């Protein structure tokens, strides 16, 4: 099953100081699924990478696009579908485009660090997205008694 | 050929049987073809823009 990747995950992968970096990097290294994005989310990733790491970071992402590390999906009605999703779910066009791409890719998996936003989002058939990589649950604490 | 054994979830076993029937081949042949395809497929290209920001470059966000 393909995995949709939003710009926050791409930034976390690139930024070693991001709190989610290690988890995202380990997950990317392990999985073998297609990493799917939209042209709108690619543009947002480029913007975030330029702001955080300058031209060099943006060029590294462009090289990943050229190498096919991310599958960029778009089709004739993609913008119309994205605009409709944006209105229906009150999300911006970039996230809406990823929801449309998820539907087209027949997946409900989204790699993101924006967990709160993507927990609110719905697939086009109304179900929850599965957010990856799954957050590691904190170990149960041993309660000390007197 | 080398004989091997593996455990499958009942749902996967049923799905394999259905697909094999649809394709007119045995389940064993379907499994062989599927595994052959998996090991011959080139590894997926991984992103290389990893940890390029935030390690002493002074530009981390």
N, CA and C atoms of all chains as a GROMACS GRO file, in nm:
protein
  621
    1UNK      N    1   0.084  -0.119   0.000
    1UNK     CA    2   0.000   0.000   0.000
    1UNK      C    3   0.088   0.125   0.000
    2UNK      N    4   0.053   0.221  -0.082
    2UNK     CA    5   0.129   0.345  -0.089
    2UNK      C    6   0.111   0.426   0.040
    3UNK      N    7   0.204   0.515   0.063
    3UNK     CA    8   0.196   0.605   0.178
    3UNK      C    9   0.204   0.747   0.126
    4UNK      N   10   0.107   0.829   0.163
    4UNK     CA   11   0.111   0.971   0.130
    4UNK      C   12   0.204   1.040   0.230
    5UNK      N   13   0.285   1.130   0.181
    5UNK     CA   14   0.383   1.198   0.268
    5UNK      C   15   0.356   1.347   0.262
    6UNK      N   16   0.335   1.409   0.376
    6UNK     CA   17   0.314   1.554   0.373
    6UNK      C   18   0.446   1.628   0.395
    7UNK      N   19   0.443   1.758   0.374
    7UNK     CA   20   0.567   1.836   0.377
    7UNK      C   21   0.632   1.835   0.514
    8UNK      N   22   0.552   1.822   0.620
    8UNK     CA   23   0.612   1.820   0.754
    8UNK      C   24   0.702   1.698   0.772
    9UNK      N   25   0.664   1.587   0.713
    9UNK     CA   26   0.746   1.466   0.724
    9UNK      C   27   0.874   1.481   0.642
   10UNK      N   28   0.862   1.544   0.525
   10UNK     CA   29   0.981   1.566   0.441
   10UNK      C   30   1.078   1.659   0.512
   11UNK      N   31   1.025   1.763   0.578
   11UNK     CA   32   1.110   1.854   0.654
   11UNK      C   33   1.174   1.782   0.773
   12UNK      N   34   1.096   1.701   0.844
   12UNK     CA   35   1.150   1.629   0.960
   12UNK      C   36   1.260   1.532   0.917
   13UNK      N   37   1.243   1.473   0.801
   13UNK     CA   38   1.345   1.383   0.749
   13UNK      C   39   1.475   1.459   0.721
   14UNK      N   40   1.461   1.579   0.668
   14UNK     CA   41   1.578   1.657   0.629
   14UNK      C   42   1.646   1.726   0.748
   15UNK      N   43   1.568   1.755   0.850
   15UNK     CA   44   1.618   1.838   0.961
   15UNK      C   45   1.654   1.750   1.080
   16UNK      N   46   1.781   1.734   1.104
   16UNK     CA   47   1.828   1.648   1.212
   16UNK      C   48   1.787   1.700   1.349
   17UNK      N   49   1.753   1.829   1.357
   17UNK     CA   50   1.714   1.884   1.487
   17UNK      C   51   1.564   1.872   1.512
   18UNK      N   52   1.491   1.824   1.414
   18UNK     CA   53   1.346   1.807   1.431
   18UNK      C   54   1.320   1.694   1.531
   19UNK      N   55   1.230   1.715   1.625
   19UNK     CA   56   1.204   1.609   1.725
   19UNK      C   57   1.161   1.476   1.664
   20UNK      N   58   1.102   1.482   1.546
   20UNK     CA   59   1.054   1.358   1.483
   20UNK      C   60   1.156   1.299   1.385
   21UNK      N   61   1.274   1.362   1.376
   21UNK     CA   62   1.368   1.321   1.271
   21UNK      C   63   1.407   1.173   1.279
   22UNK      N   64   1.452   1.131   1.396
   22UNK     CA   65   1.502   0.994   1.407
   22UNK      C   66   1.394   0.893   1.371
   23UNK      N   67   1.274   0.917   1.420
   23UNK     CA   68   1.165   0.822   1.397
   23UNK      C   69   1.129   0.817   1.248
   24UNK      N   70   1.120   0.933   1.185
   24UNK     CA   71   1.086   0.938   1.042
   24UNK      C   72   1.198   0.872   0.959
   25UNK      N   73   1.322   0.904   0.994
   25UNK     CA   74   1.435   0.852   0.916
   25UNK      C   75   1.442   0.699   0.927
   26UNK      N   76   1.421   0.646   1.046
   26UNK     CA   77   1.424   0.500   1.063
   26UNK      C   78   1.309   0.435   0.986
   27UNK      N   79   1.193   0.500   0.991
   27UNK     CA   80   1.076   0.444   0.923
   27UNK      C   81   1.096   0.443   0.771
   28UNK      N   82   1.145   0.555   0.718
   28UNK     CA   83   1.170   0.564   0.573
   28UNK      C   84   1.268   0.456   0.529
   29UNK      N   85   1.366   0.432   0.615
   29UNK     CA   86   1.468   0.334   0.580
   29UNK      C   87   1.412   0.192   0.575
   30UNK      N   88   1.309   0.167   0.656
   30UNK     CA   89   1.255   0.031   0.667
   30UNK      C   90   1.150   0.000   0.562
   31UNK      N   91   1.069   0.096   0.526
   31UNK     CA   92   0.953   0.064   0.442
   31UNK      C   93   0.992   0.048   0.295
   32UNK      N   94   0.905  -0.020   0.221
   32UNK     CA   95   0.929  -0.041   0.080
   32UNK      C   96   0.813   0.011  -0.006
   33UNK      N   97   0.720   0.081   0.058
   33UNK     CA   98   0.604   0.130  -0.014
   33UNK      C   99   0.637   0.255  -0.096
   34UNK      N  100   0.552   0.284  -0.196
   34UNK     CA  101   0.565   0.408  -0.270
   34UNK      C  102   0.539   0.526  -0.176
   35UNK      N  103   0.620   0.629  -0.186
   35UNK     CA  104   0.599   0.753  -0.110
   35UNK      C  105   0.532   0.852  -0.206
   36UNK      N  106   0.406   0.882  -0.181
   36UNK     CA  107   0.327   0.959  -0.277
   36UNK      C  108   0.305   1.101  -0.225
   37UNK      N  109   0.321   1.197  -0.315
   37UNK     CA  110   0.296   1.337  -0.280
   37UNK      C  111   0.216   1.400  -0.395
   38UNK      N  112   0.177   1.526  -0.375
   38UNK     CA  113   0.111   1.601  -0.483
   38UNK      C  114   0.204   1.715  -0.524
   39UNK      N  115   0.181   1.775  -0.639
   39UNK     CA  116   0.263   1.892  -0.677
   39UNK      C  117   0.251   2.006  -0.576
   40UNK      N  118   0.131   2.020  -0.518
   40UNK     CA  119   0.113   2.128  -0.420
   40UNK      C  120   0.197   2.100  -0.295
   41UNK      N  121   0.198   1.976  -0.250
   41UNK     CA  122   0.276   1.945  -0.129
   41UNK      C  123   0.425   1.949  -0.160
   42UNK      N  124   0.464   1.919  -0.284
   42UNK     CA  125   0.605   1.932  -0.322
   42UNK      C  126   0.648   2.078  -0.312
   43UNK      N  127   0.560   2.168  -0.359
   43UNK     CA  128   0.591   2.311  -0.352
   43UNK      C  129   0.603   2.358  -0.206
   44UNK      N  130   0.513   2.304  -0.121
   44UNK     CA  131   0.520   2.342   0.021
   44UNK      C  132   0.649   2.288   0.085
   45UNK      N  133   0.686   2.166   0.051
   45UNK     CA  134   0.810   2.109   0.105
   45UNK      C  135   0.930   2.193   0.061
   46UNK      N  136   0.929   2.234  -0.064
   46UNK     CA  137   1.037   2.318  -0.116
   46UNK      C  138   1.045   2.448  -0.036
   47UNK      N  139   0.929   2.507  -0.009
   47UNK     CA  140   0.924   2.633   0.066
   47UNK      C  141   0.979   2.614   0.208
   48UNK      N  142   0.934   2.506   0.275
   48UNK     CA  143   0.979   2.480   0.412
   48UNK      C  144   1.130   2.451   0.417
   49UNK      N  145   1.177   2.373   0.320
   49UNK     CA  146   1.319   2.337   0.318
   49UNK      C  147   1.406   2.458   0.291
   50UNK      N  148   1.358   2.546   0.201
   50UNK     CA  149   1.434   2.669   0.173
   50UNK      C  150   1.444   2.756   0.298
   51UNK      N  151   1.331   2.765   0.371
   51UNK     CA  152   1.330   2.848   0.492
   51UNK      C  153   1.422   2.790   0.600
   52UNK      N  154   1.426   2.658   0.609
   52UNK     CA  155   1.503   2.595   0.717
   52UNK      C  156   1.648   2.570   0.679
   53UNK      N  157   1.672   2.538   0.553
   53UNK     CA  158   1.807   2.497   0.516
   53UNK      C  159   1.864   2.565   0.393
   54UNK      N  160   1.791   2.661   0.340
   54UNK     CA  161   1.842   2.736   0.225
   54UNK      C  162   1.838   2.658   0.094
   55UNK      N  163   1.909   2.713  -0.002
   55UNK     CA  164   1.910   2.657  -0.137
   55UNK      C  165   1.957   2.512  -0.140
   56UNK      N  166   2.056   2.482  -0.057
   56UNK     CA  167   2.114   2.347  -0.058
   56UNK      C  168   2.010   2.242  -0.021
   57UNK      N  169   1.928   2.275   0.078
   57UNK     CA  170   1.825   2.180   0.122
   57UNK      C  171   1.720   2.163   0.014
   58UNK      N  172   1.682   2.274  -0.051
   58UNK     CA  173   1.583   2.266  -0.158
   58UNK      C  174   1.635   2.183  -0.274
   59UNK      N  175   1.763   2.199  -0.305
   59UNK     CA  176   1.822   2.124  -0.416
   59UNK      C  177   1.828   1.974  -0.384
   60UNK      N  178   1.852   1.941  -0.259
   60UNK     CA  179   1.856   1.799  -0.220
   60UNK      C  180   1.718   1.737  -0.238
   61UNK      N  181   1.614   1.812  -0.205
   61UNK     CA  182   1.478   1.762  -0.225
   61UNK      C  183   1.449   1.750  -0.374
   62UNK      N  184   1.490   1.848  -0.452
   62UNK     CA  185   1.470   1.842  -0.598
   62UNK      C  186   1.540   1.719  -0.656
   63UNK      N  187   1.656   1.687  -0.602
   63UNK     CA  188   1.728   1.568  -0.650
   63UNK      C  189   1.650   1.441  -0.618
   64UNK      N  190   1.586   1.440  -0.500
   64UNK     CA  191   1.501   1.324  -0.466
   64UNK      C  192   1.384   1.312  -0.562
   65UNK      N  193   1.327   1.427  -0.600
   65UNK     CA  194   1.217   1.424  -0.696
   65UNK      C  195   1.265   1.370  -0.831
   66UNK      N  196   1.382   1.417  -0.873
   66UNK     CA  197   1.437   1.372  -1.001
   66UNK      C  198   1.469   1.224  -0.999
   67UNK      N  199   1.512   1.175  -0.883
   67UNK     CA  200   1.551   1.034  -0.874
   67UNK      C  201   1.431   0.941  -0.860
   68UNK      N  202   1.313   0.998  -0.835
   68UNK     CA  203   1.195   0.915  -0.820
   68UNK      C  204   1.172   0.863  -0.680
   69UNK      N  205   1.234   0.927  -0.582
   69UNK     CA  206   1.215   0.883  -0.444
   69UNK      C  207   1.070   0.909  -0.399
   70UNK      N  208   1.008   1.010  -0.458
   70UNK     CA  209   0.867   1.040  -0.431
   70UNK      C  210   0.789   1.028  -0.562
   71UNK      N  211   0.674   0.966  -0.553
   71UNK     CA  212   0.586   0.956  -0.669
   71UNK      C  213   0.489   1.073  -0.663
   72UNK      N  214   0.500   1.165  -0.759
   72UNK     CA  215   0.413   1.282  -0.762
   72UNK      C  216   0.290   1.250  -0.846
   73UNK      N  217   0.173   1.247  -0.780
   73UNK     CA  218   0.052   1.211  -0.854
   73UNK      C  219  -0.034   1.335  -0.880
   74UNK      N  220  -0.082   1.345  -1.000
   74UNK     CA  221  -0.173   1.455  -1.039
   74UNK      C  222  -0.246   1.412  -1.165
   75UNK      N  223  -0.364   1.461  -1.186
   75UNK     CA  224  -0.444   1.420  -1.301
   75UNK      C  225  -0.536   1.537  -1.338
   76UNK      N  226  -0.612   1.518  -1.445
   76UNK     CA  227  -0.685   1.630  -1.504
   76UNK      C  228  -0.778   1.699  -1.404
   77UNK      N  229  -0.849   1.622  -1.324
   77UNK     CA  230  -0.947   1.681  -1.233
   77UNK      C  231  -0.894   1.697  -1.090
   78UNK      N  232  -0.766   1.683  -1.073
   78UNK     CA  233  -0.711   1.682  -0.937
   78UNK      C  234  -0.736   1.813  -0.862
   79UNK      N  235  -0.725   1.924  -0.932
   79UNK     CA  236  -0.745   2.052  -0.863
   79UNK      C  237  -0.892   2.072  -0.824
   80UNK      N  238  -0.981   2.031  -0.913
   80UNK     CA  239  -1.124   2.040  -0.882
   80UNK      C  240  -1.157   1.952  -0.762
   81UNK      N  241  -1.104   1.831  -0.761
   81UNK     CA  242  -1.128   1.741  -0.648
   81UNK      C  243  -1.068   1.797  -0.520
   82UNK      N  244  -0.948   1.855  -0.531
   82UNK     CA  245  -0.882   1.913  -0.413
   82UNK      C  246  -0.962   2.031  -0.359
   83UNK      N  247  -1.011   2.116  -0.448
   83UNK     CA  248  -1.090   2.233  -0.406
   83UNK      C  249  -1.218   2.188  -0.335
   84UNK      N  250  -1.279   2.084  -0.387
   84UNK     CA  251  -1.402   2.032  -0.324
   84UNK      C  252  -1.373   1.979  -0.185
   85UNK      N  253  -1.264   1.903  -0.173
   85UNK     CA  254  -1.225   1.849  -0.042
   85UNK      C  255  -1.191   1.963   0.054
   86UNK      N  256  -1.123   2.065   0.002
   86UNK     CA  257  -1.087   2.179   0.085
   86UNK      C  258  -1.211   2.245   0.144
   87UNK      N  259  -1.314   2.260   0.063
   87UNK     CA  260  -1.438   2.320   0.111
   87UNK      C  261  -1.510   2.228   0.208
   88UNK      N  262  -1.516   2.100   0.175
   88UNK     CA  263  -1.590   2.005   0.258
   88UNK      C  264  -1.526   1.986   0.396
   89UNK      N  265  -1.392   1.979   0.398
   89UNK     CA  266  -1.324   1.945   0.524
   89UNK      C  267  -1.258   2.066   0.591
   90UNK      N  268  -1.270   2.182   0.528
   90UNK     CA  269  -1.211   2.305   0.584
   90UNK      C  270  -1.061   2.287   0.608
   91UNK      N  271  -0.994   2.232   0.508
   91UNK     CA  272  -0.848   2.222   0.512
   91UNK      C  273  -0.793   2.302   0.395
   92UNK      N  274  -0.664   2.334   0.402
   92UNK     CA  275  -0.609   2.413   0.292
   92UNK      C  276  -0.591   2.326   0.168
   93UNK      N  277  -0.562   2.390   0.057
   93UNK     CA  278  -0.556   2.318  -0.070
   93UNK      C  279  -0.446   2.213  -0.073
   94UNK      N  280  -0.338   2.241   0.001
   94UNK     CA  281  -0.227   2.144   0.000
   94UNK      C  282  -0.270   2.014   0.067
   95UNK      N  283  -0.327   2.025   0.186
   95UNK     CA  284  -0.374   1.904   0.254
   95UNK      C  285  -0.487   1.838   0.174
   96UNK      N  286  -0.573   1.921   0.117
   96UNK     CA  287  -0.683   1.866   0.036
   96UNK      C  288  -0.628   1.787  -0.082
   97UNK      N  289  -0.521   1.837  -0.141
   97UNK     CA  290  -0.462   1.766  -0.255
   97UNK      C  291  -0.406   1.631  -0.211
   98UNK      N  292  -0.354   1.625  -0.089
   98UNK     CA  293  -0.302   1.496  -0.039
   98UNK      C  294  -0.414   1.399  -0.009
   99UNK      N  295  -0.526   1.451   0.037
   99UNK     CA  296  -0.643   1.364   0.059
   99UNK      C  297  -0.691   1.308  -0.075
  100UNK      N  298  -0.691   1.394  -0.177
  100UNK     CA  299  -0.729   1.347  -0.312
  100UNK      C  300  -0.629   1.244  -0.364
  101UNK      N  301  -0.503   1.270  -0.342
  101UNK     CA  302  -0.398   1.178  -0.386
  101UNK      C  303  -0.410   1.044  -0.313
  102UNK      N  304  -0.443   1.050  -0.185
  102UNK     CA  305  -0.461   0.926  -0.107
  102UNK      C  306  -0.573   0.842  -0.167
  103UNK      N  307  -0.683   0.909  -0.202
  103UNK     CA  308  -0.795   0.836  -0.261
  103UNK      C  309  -0.754   0.774  -0.394
  104UNK      N  310  -0.683   0.851  -0.474
  104UNK     CA  311  -0.641   0.801  -0.605
  104UNK      C  312  -0.541   0.686  -0.589
  105UNK      N  313  -0.462   0.689  -0.483
  105UNK     CA  314  -0.362   0.584  -0.459
  105UNK      C  315  -0.418   0.469  -0.375
  106UNK      N  316  -0.545   0.477  -0.341
  106UNK     CA  317  -0.613   0.374  -0.262
  106UNK      C  318  -0.540   0.345  -0.131
  107UNK      N  319  -0.507   0.452  -0.061
  107UNK     CA  320  -0.442   0.435   0.068
  107UNK      C  321  -0.504   0.530   0.170
  108UNK      N  322  -0.493   0.492   0.296
  108UNK     CA  323  -0.536   0.582   0.404
  108UNK      C  324  -0.418   0.612   0.496
  109UNK      N  325  -0.297   0.586   0.447
  109UNK     CA  326  -0.178   0.606   0.530
  109UNK      C  327  -0.112   0.739   0.495
  110UNK      N  328  -0.082   0.816   0.598
  110UNK     CA  329  -0.020   0.946   0.579
  110UNK      C  330   0.102   0.958   0.672
  111UNK      N  331   0.215   0.989   0.615
  111UNK     CA  332   0.334   1.016   0.695
  111UNK      C  333   0.337   1.165   0.724
  112UNK      N  334   0.334   1.199   0.850
  112UNK     CA  335   0.325   1.340   0.888
  112UNK      C  336   0.372   1.357   1.031
  113UNK      N  337   0.412   1.480   1.066
  113UNK     CA  338   0.434   1.513   1.206
  113UNK      C  339   0.319   1.600   1.258
  114UNK      N  340   0.227   1.636   1.167
  114UNK     CA  341   0.112   1.720   1.205
  114UNK      C  342  -0.003   1.628   1.245
  115UNK      N  343   0.017   1.563   1.357
  115UNK     CA  344  -0.075   1.458   1.398
  115UNK      C  345  -0.215   1.513   1.426
  116UNK      N  346  -0.223   1.625   1.494
  116UNK     CA  347  -0.354   1.680   1.530
  116UNK      C  348  -0.436   1.711   1.405
  117UNK      N  349  -0.372   1.775   1.308
  117UNK     CA  350  -0.445   1.812   1.185
  117UNK      C  351  -0.492   1.688   1.110
  118UNK      N  352  -0.406   1.588   1.100
  118UNK     CA  353  -0.442   1.471   1.019
  118UNK      C  354  -0.535   1.376   1.094
  119UNK      N  355  -0.543   1.390   1.227
  119UNK     CA  356  -0.645   1.313   1.298
  119UNK      C  357  -0.784   1.368   1.269
  120UNK      N  358  -0.790   1.497   1.239
  120UNK     CA  359  -0.920   1.557   1.206
  120UNK      C  360  -0.961   1.527   1.063
  121UNK      N  361  -0.862   1.506   0.976
  121UNK     CA  362  -0.893   1.487   0.834
  121UNK      C  363  -0.959   1.351   0.812
  122UNK      N  364  -1.031   1.343   0.704
  122UNK     CA  365  -1.099   1.218   0.666
  122UNK      C  366  -1.063   1.181   0.523
  123UNK      N  367  -1.060   1.053   0.498
  123UNK     CA  368  -1.042   1.009   0.360
  123UNK      C  369  -1.170   1.043   0.283
  124UNK      N  370  -1.166   1.028   0.153
  124UNK     CA  371  -1.284   1.064   0.074
  124UNK      C  372  -1.401   0.970   0.100
  125UNK      N  373  -1.375   0.854   0.159
  125UNK     CA  374  -1.488   0.767   0.196
  125UNK      C  375  -1.526   0.784   0.343
  126UNK      N  376  -1.469   0.886   0.409
  126UNK     CA  377  -1.513   0.922   0.543
  126UNK      C  378  -1.443   0.853   0.657
  127UNK      N  379  -1.342   0.774   0.627
  127UNK     CA  380  -1.272   0.703   0.735
  127UNK      C  381  -1.150   0.782   0.784
  128UNK      N  382  -1.092   0.736   0.894
  128UNK     CA  383  -0.974   0.801   0.951
  128UNK      C  384  -0.850   0.772   0.866
  129UNK      N  385  -0.756   0.862   0.871
  129UNK     CA  386  -0.624   0.832   0.817
  129UNK      C  387  -0.543   0.755   0.921
  130UNK      N  388  -0.460   0.666   0.872
  130UNK     CA  389  -0.364   0.598   0.960
  130UNK      C  390  -0.235   0.680   0.954
  131UNK      N  391  -0.199   0.737   1.068
  131UNK     CA  392  -0.082   0.823   1.071
  131UNK      C  393   0.042   0.739   1.098
  132UNK      N  394   0.143   0.756   1.012
  132UNK     CA  395   0.267   0.682   1.027
  132UNK      C  396   0.384   0.780   1.029
  133UNK      N  397   0.498   0.745   1.087
  133UNK     CA  398   0.514   0.626   1.170
  133UNK      C  399   0.437   0.640   1.300
  134UNK      N  400   0.388   0.529   1.350
  134UNK     CA  401   0.308   0.532   1.472
  134UNK      C  402   0.394   0.584   1.586
  135UNK      N  403   0.333   0.671   1.662
  135UNK     CA  404   0.405   0.721   1.779
  135UNK      C  405   0.432   0.608   1.877
  136UNK      N  406   0.554   0.604   1.928
  136UNK     CA  407   0.584   0.503   2.029
  136UNK      C  408   0.518   0.542   2.159
  137UNK      N  409   0.443   0.447   2.212
  137UNK     CA  410   0.376   0.477   2.338
  137UNK      C  411   0.477   0.479   2.452
  138UNK      N  412   0.462   0.576   2.542
  138UNK     CA  413   0.553   0.577   2.657
  138UNK      C  414   0.535   0.452   2.741
  139UNK      N  415   0.645   0.409   2.797
  139UNK     CA  416   0.637   0.290   2.880
  139UNK      C  417   0.548   0.317   3.001
  140UNK      N  418   0.472   0.215   3.044
  140UNK     CA  419   0.392   0.234   3.164
  140UNK      C  420   0.482   0.264   3.283
  141UNK      N  421   0.438   0.356   3.361
  141UNK     CA  422   0.521   0.390   3.477
  141UNK      C  423   0.493   0.293   3.591
  142UNK      N  424   0.598   0.263   3.662
  142UNK     CA  425   0.583   0.180   3.782
  142UNK      C  426   0.546   0.272   3.897
  143UNK      N  427   0.428   0.254   3.946
  143UNK     CA  428   0.383   0.340   4.055
  143UNK      C  429   0.443   0.292   4.187
  144UNK      N  430   0.506   0.383   4.255
  144UNK     CA  431   0.565   0.347   4.384
  144UNK      C  432   0.461   0.365   4.494
  145UNK      N  433   0.454   0.269   4.579
  145UNK     CA  434   0.362   0.281   4.692
  145UNK      C  435   0.441   0.287   4.821
  146UNK      N  436   0.385   0.356   4.915
  146UNK     CA  437   0.456   0.375   5.042
  146UNK      C  438   0.460   0.244   5.120
  147UNK      N  439   1.321  -2.855  -0.739
  147UNK     CA  440   1.278  -2.744  -0.653
  147UNK      C  441   1.295  -2.780  -0.506
  148UNK      N  442   1.312  -2.677  -0.427
  148UNK     CA  443   1.332  -2.699  -0.284
  148UNK      C  444   1.199  -2.683  -0.211
  149UNK      N  445   1.171  -2.776  -0.125
  149UNK     CA  446   1.045  -2.771  -0.051
  149UNK      C  447   1.061  -2.680   0.072
  150UNK      N  448   0.959  -2.597   0.094
  150UNK     CA  449   0.964  -2.511   0.213
  150UNK      C  450   0.824  -2.504   0.273
  151UNK      N  451   0.816  -2.462   0.397
  151UNK     CA  452   0.687  -2.450   0.465
  151UNK      C  453   0.679  -2.312   0.528
  152UNK      N  454   0.559  -2.256   0.531
  152UNK     CA  455   0.541  -2.130   0.599
  152UNK      C  456   0.399  -2.121   0.652
  153UNK      N  457   0.381  -2.040   0.754
  153UNK     CA  458   0.248  -2.020   0.811
  153UNK      C  459   0.183  -1.899   0.745
  154UNK      N  460   0.056  -1.912   0.711
  154UNK     CA  461  -0.020  -1.801   0.652
  154UNK      C  462  -0.145  -1.775   0.734
  155UNK      N  463  -0.185  -1.649   0.739
  155UNK     CA  464  -0.314  -1.617   0.798
  155UNK      C  465  -0.422  -1.683   0.711
  156UNK      N  466  -0.529  -1.733   0.774
  156UNK     CA  467  -0.635  -1.798   0.695
  156UNK      C  468  -0.691  -1.708   0.585
  157UNK      N  469  -0.703  -1.577   0.615
  157UNK     CA  470  -0.758  -1.485   0.515
  157UNK      C  471  -0.666  -1.477   0.392
  158UNK      N  472  -0.535  -1.472   0.418
  158UNK     CA  473  -0.440  -1.465   0.307
  158UNK      C  474  -0.442  -1.596   0.228
  159UNK      N  475  -0.450  -1.706   0.300
  159UNK     CA  476  -0.455  -1.836   0.234
  159UNK      C  477  -0.577  -1.845   0.142
  160UNK      N  478  -0.691  -1.799   0.192
  160UNK     CA  479  -0.814  -1.801   0.112
  160UNK      C  480  -0.800  -1.710  -0.011
  161UNK      N  481  -0.741  -1.592   0.012
  161UNK     CA  482  -0.725  -1.498  -0.099
  161UNK      C  483  -0.632  -1.555  -0.206
  162UNK      N  484  -0.528  -1.620  -0.162
  162UNK     CA  485  -0.436  -1.683  -0.257
  162UNK      C  486  -0.507  -1.791  -0.338
  163UNK      N  487  -0.589  -1.869  -0.270
  163UNK     CA  488  -0.662  -1.977  -0.339
  163UNK      C  489  -0.757  -1.919  -0.443
  164UNK      N  490  -0.826  -1.810  -0.405
  164UNK     CA  491  -0.919  -1.747  -0.500
  164UNK      C  492  -0.845  -1.692  -0.622
  165UNK      N  493  -0.733  -1.623  -0.596
  165UNK     CA  494  -0.657  -1.564  -0.706
  165UNK      C  495  -0.601  -1.674  -0.797
  166UNK      N  496  -0.552  -1.781  -0.736
  166UNK     CA  497  -0.498  -1.891  -0.816
  166UNK      C  498  -0.606  -1.952  -0.905
  167UNK      N  499  -0.725  -1.968  -0.848
  167UNK     CA  500  -0.836  -2.021  -0.928
  167UNK      C  501  -0.869  -1.928  -1.043
  168UNK      N  502  -0.874  -1.797  -1.013
  168UNK     CA  503  -0.904  -1.699  -1.118
  168UNK      C  504  -0.802  -1.706  -1.231
  169UNK      N  505  -0.676  -1.729  -1.195
  169UNK     CA  506  -0.570  -1.727  -1.296
  169UNK      C  507  -0.546  -1.865  -1.357
  170UNK      N  508  -0.617  -1.966  -1.305
  170UNK     CA  509  -0.604  -2.100  -1.361
  170UNK      C  510  -0.471  -2.167  -1.332
  171UNK      N  511  -0.413  -2.134  -1.218
  171UNK     CA  512  -0.286  -2.196  -1.178
  171UNK      C  513  -0.300  -2.248  -1.037
  172UNK      N  514  -0.203  -2.325  -0.994
  172UNK     CA  515  -0.208  -2.376  -0.857
  172UNK      C  516  -0.167  -2.265  -0.760
  173UNK      N  517  -0.206  -2.282  -0.636
  173UNK     CA  518  -0.168  -2.185  -0.534
  173UNK      C  519  -0.017  -2.180  -0.519
  174UNK      N  520   0.046  -2.295  -0.527
  174UNK     CA  521   0.192  -2.300  -0.516
  174UNK      C  522   0.257  -2.220  -0.629
  175UNK      N  523   0.202  -2.231  -0.749
  175UNK     CA  524   0.260  -2.158  -0.862
  175UNK      C  525   0.240  -2.008  -0.843
  176UNK      N  526   0.123  -1.970  -0.794
  176UNK     CA  527   0.098  -1.827  -0.768
  176UNK      C  528   0.197  -1.774  -0.666
  177UNK      N  529   0.220  -1.850  -0.560
  177UNK     CA  530   0.315  -1.805  -0.457
  177UNK      C  531   0.456  -1.796  -0.516
  178UNK      N  532   0.494  -1.895  -0.596
  178UNK     CA  533   0.628  -1.892  -0.658
  178UNK      C  534   0.644  -1.768  -0.746
  179UNK      N  535   0.542  -1.741  -0.830
  179UNK     CA  536   0.551  -1.625  -0.920
  179UNK      C  537   0.558  -1.494  -0.841
  180UNK      N  538   0.476  -1.488  -0.736
  180UNK     CA  539   0.473  -1.364  -0.656
  180UNK      C  540   0.607  -1.340  -0.588
  181UNK      N  541   0.662  -1.445  -0.530
  181UNK     CA  542   0.790  -1.430  -0.461
  181UNK      C  543   0.903  -1.400  -0.560
  182UNK      N  544   0.897  -1.462  -0.677
  182UNK     CA  545   1.000  -1.435  -0.778
  182UNK      C  546   0.996  -1.288  -0.820
  183UNK      N  547   0.874  -1.236  -0.836
  183UNK     CA  548   0.860  -1.095  -0.872
  183UNK      C  549   0.913  -1.003  -0.764
  184UNK      N  550   0.888  -1.042  -0.639
  184UNK     CA  551   0.931  -0.957  -0.527
  184UNK      C  552   1.084  -0.951  -0.517
  185UNK      N  553   1.150  -1.061  -0.534
  185UNK     CA  554   1.296  -1.060  -0.518
  185UNK      C  555   1.367  -1.003  -0.641
  186UNK      N  556   1.299  -1.003  -0.757
  186UNK     CA  557   1.362  -0.948  -0.878
  186UNK      C  558   1.343  -0.798  -0.889
  187UNK      N  559   1.242  -0.746  -0.818
  187UNK     CA  560   1.214  -0.603  -0.828
  187UNK      C  561   1.329  -0.521  -0.770
  188UNK      N  562   1.376  -0.421  -0.840
  188UNK     CA  563   1.485  -0.340  -0.784
  188UNK      C  564   1.438  -0.268  -0.658
  189UNK      N  565   1.529  -0.247  -0.564
  189UNK     CA  566   1.489  -0.177  -0.442
  189UNK      C  567   1.442  -0.036  -0.474
  190UNK      N  568   1.344   0.007  -0.397
  190UNK     CA  569   1.287   0.140  -0.421
  190UNK      C  570   1.390   0.248  -0.389
  191UNK      N  571   1.387   0.355  -0.467
  191UNK     CA  572   1.478   0.467  -0.444
  191UNK      C  573   1.438   0.535  -0.314
  192UNK      N  574   1.531   0.551  -0.225
  192UNK     CA  575   1.503   0.616  -0.097
  192UNK      C  576   1.540   0.764  -0.104
  193UNK      N  577   1.467   0.848  -0.033
  193UNK     CA  578   1.506   0.989  -0.026
  193UNK      C  579   1.646   1.005   0.032
  194UNK      N  580   1.722   1.094  -0.028
  194UNK     CA  581   1.858   1.121   0.020
  194UNK      C  582   1.866   1.253   0.098
  195UNK      N  583   1.760   1.330   0.094
  195UNK     CA  584   1.759   1.457   0.168
  195UNK      C  585   1.730   1.427   0.315
  196UNK      N  586   1.826   1.366   0.379
  196UNK     CA  587   1.811   1.319   0.518
  196UNK      C  588   1.918   1.386   0.603
  197UNK      N  589   1.875   1.448   0.711
  197UNK     CA  590   1.968   1.513   0.806
  197UNK      C  591   2.062   1.610   0.736
  198UNK      N  592   2.010   1.686   0.644
  198UNK     CA  593   2.093   1.787   0.574
  198UNK      C  594   2.079   1.924   0.637
  199UNK      N  595   1.991   1.934   0.736
  199UNK     CA  596   1.969   2.061   0.806
  199UNK      C  597   1.984   2.033   0.955
  200UNK      N  598   2.032   2.134   1.025
  200UNK     CA  599   2.022   2.126   1.170
  200UNK      C  600   2.138   2.065   1.243
  201UNK      N  601   2.245   2.034   1.170
  201UNK     CA  602   2.363   1.981   1.238
  201UNK      C  603   2.479   2.077   1.213
  202UNK      N  604   2.476   2.185   1.290
  202UNK     CA  605   2.589   2.278   1.285
  202UNK      C  606   2.590   2.370   1.165
  203UNK      N  607   2.478   2.375   1.090
  203UNK     CA  608   2.474   2.467   0.977
  203UNK      C  609   2.421   2.604   1.015
  204UNK      N  610   2.372   2.615   1.140
  204UNK     CA  611   2.327   2.744   1.187
  204UNK      C  612   2.197   2.792   1.126
  205UNK      N  613   2.131   2.704   1.050
  205UNK     CA  614   2.009   2.747   0.982
  205UNK      C  615   1.891   2.662   1.021
  206UNK      N  616   1.906   2.587   1.129
  206UNK     CA  617   1.796   2.499   1.164
  206UNK      C  618   1.674   2.581   1.205
  207UNK      N  619   1.557   2.524   1.180
  207UNK     CA  620   1.433   2.596   1.211
  207UNK      C  621   1.397   2.580   1.356
   0.00000   0.00000   0.00000
